[in-house]
Amino acid sequence: MNKKQIIAAAAITAAATANIAVGVGTAVASTGDPTTGDHVRYVFISDVADNGSSNWFNADNDQSSLNTTHLPSYGVYTRGSGTKLYSGSKSFTSRSTYQLAAAAIQTDGYYAECRVFVNGVQVSADSATGRYALAVC
């Protein structure tokens, strides 16, 4: 892992740790405390198709990552100026009792954005600008 990948992985771990909630009882679909059976979708957005690392928690609540992140869609998202952006998403149904829902992407361009949805409701978003910007949500 290079320095940028370590920083991205540390950022997502810190963000997820800050959002941990302890709960007891029957599993109920919740956007605040996702659990087994809840649907999680991460959306990654950038001004370039090929980016640096991305990190997220998967269906088993394990941290996953890509060293190089390719965003295949173009024009689905735009910036306020009308500039079209590249995007891609990861979706799954949680198999974990205590599902962490956090993600990060580091652009190889000048704009990075991530969004987290639980059961179709956006629960987190972040964007950053600048060379090799890092968005953590």
C-alpha positions as CSV (number, residue, x, y, z in Angstrom):
1,M,0.0,0.0,0.0
2,N,1.3,3.4,-0.9
3,K,0.9,6.5,1.3
4,K,-2.3,7.7,-0.5
5,Q,-3.9,4.3,-0.1
6,I,-3.0,4.2,3.6
7,I,-4.5,7.7,4.1
8,A,-7.7,6.7,2.3
9,A,-8.1,3.4,4.3
10,A,-7.4,5.2,7.6
11,A,-10.0,7.9,6.7
12,I,-12.7,5.4,6.0
13,T,-12.0,3.4,9.1
14,A,-12.1,6.6,11.2
15,A,-15.4,7.7,9.6
16,A,-17.0,4.3,10.1
17,T,-15.8,4.1,13.7
18,A,-17.3,7.4,14.5
19,N,-20.7,6.1,13.2
20,I,-20.8,2.9,15.2
21,A,-23.9,2.5,17.2
22,V,-24.6,-0.2,19.7
23,G,-28.1,-1.6,19.6
24,V,-30.0,-4.6,21.0
25,G,-33.3,-6.1,19.8
26,T,-35.1,-7.2,16.7
27,A,-33.6,-6.3,13.3
28,V,-35.7,-3.5,11.7
29,A,-34.9,-1.8,8.4
30,S,-33.2,1.4,9.5
31,T,-31.2,3.9,7.6
32,G,-29.3,5.0,10.7
33,D,-28.3,1.5,11.9
34,P,-28.3,-0.9,8.9
35,T,-28.3,-4.6,9.7
36,T,-28.9,-8.0,8.0
37,G,-31.1,-7.6,5.0
38,D,-30.7,-3.9,4.5
39,H,-29.7,-2.7,1.0
40,V,-26.5,-0.5,0.9
41,R,-25.3,1.4,-2.2
42,Y,-22.1,3.4,-2.6
43,V,-21.8,5.9,-5.4
44,F,-18.4,7.1,-6.5
45,I,-18.1,10.2,-8.7
46,S,-15.1,12.0,-10.2
47,D,-14.1,14.3,-13.0
48,V,-12.0,11.5,-14.5
49,A,-12.8,7.9,-15.4
50,D,-9.7,6.3,-13.9
51,N,-9.0,7.2,-10.3
52,G,-6.8,6.2,-7.3
53,S,-8.0,4.0,-4.5
54,S,-11.6,3.5,-3.3
55,N,-12.6,1.8,0.0
56,W,-15.9,0.6,1.4
57,F,-17.4,-1.9,3.9
58,N,-18.9,-4.9,2.1
59,A,-21.9,-7.1,2.9
60,D,-20.0,-9.0,5.5
61,N,-18.9,-5.7,7.2
62,D,-15.3,-6.2,6.0
63,Q,-13.3,-3.4,4.5
64,S,-12.8,-3.8,0.8
65,S,-10.7,-1.7,-1.6
66,L,-9.5,-1.2,-5.1
67,N,-6.0,0.3,-5.8
68,T,-7.3,1.7,-9.1
69,T,-10.9,2.6,-9.5
70,H,-12.5,2.9,-12.9
71,L,-15.8,4.7,-13.1
72,P,-17.7,3.5,-16.2
73,S,-20.7,5.8,-16.5
74,Y,-20.4,9.4,-17.9
75,G,-22.9,12.2,-17.6
76,V,-25.3,10.7,-15.0
77,Y,-24.0,13.4,-12.5
78,T,-23.0,16.9,-13.1
79,R,-21.4,19.7,-11.0
80,G,-23.2,23.0,-10.4
81,S,-21.4,24.5,-13.4
82,G,-22.9,21.8,-15.7
83,T,-19.7,19.9,-16.1
84,K,-20.5,16.2,-16.6
85,L,-18.8,13.7,-14.3
86,Y,-17.9,10.0,-14.3
87,S,-19.6,7.6,-11.8
88,G,-19.9,4.1,-10.6
89,S,-21.6,2.3,-7.8
90,K,-21.3,-0.8,-5.5
91,S,-24.5,-2.3,-4.1
92,F,-25.3,-5.2,-1.8
93,T,-27.7,-6.6,0.7
94,S,-26.1,-6.7,4.2
95,R,-25.3,-10.1,5.8
96,S,-24.0,-8.4,8.9
97,T,-25.9,-7.7,12.2
98,Y,-24.0,-4.4,12.6
99,Q,-23.4,-3.1,9.1
100,L,-21.0,-0.2,8.8
101,A,-21.9,2.0,5.8
102,A,-18.9,4.1,4.9
103,A,-16.8,4.7,1.7
104,A,-14.0,6.8,0.3
105,I,-12.5,7.6,-3.1
106,Q,-9.4,9.4,-4.1
107,T,-9.4,11.0,-7.5
108,D,-6.6,11.1,-10.0
109,G,-8.2,14.3,-11.3
110,Y,-9.4,17.3,-9.4
111,Y,-12.8,16.3,-8.0
112,A,-14.0,13.4,-5.9
113,E,-17.4,12.7,-4.4
114,C,-19.0,9.8,-2.7
115,R,-22.6,9.0,-1.5
116,V,-24.0,6.3,0.7
117,F,-27.5,5.1,0.5
118,V,-29.3,2.7,2.9
119,N,-32.6,1.2,1.7
120,G,-32.7,3.9,-1.0
121,V,-32.2,6.8,1.5
122,Q,-29.0,8.9,1.2
123,V,-27.3,8.8,4.6
124,S,-24.0,10.3,3.8
125,A,-22.2,12.4,1.1
126,D,-18.9,14.2,0.8
127,S,-17.0,15.9,-2.0
128,A,-13.6,17.4,-2.3
129,T,-11.7,19.4,-4.9
130,G,-8.0,19.7,-5.6
131,R,-5.3,17.5,-7.1
132,Y,-5.8,13.9,-5.8
133,A,-8.8,15.0,-3.7
134,L,-10.2,12.5,-1.2
135,A,-13.9,12.3,-0.4
136,V,-14.9,10.3,2.7
137,C,-18.6,9.5,3.5
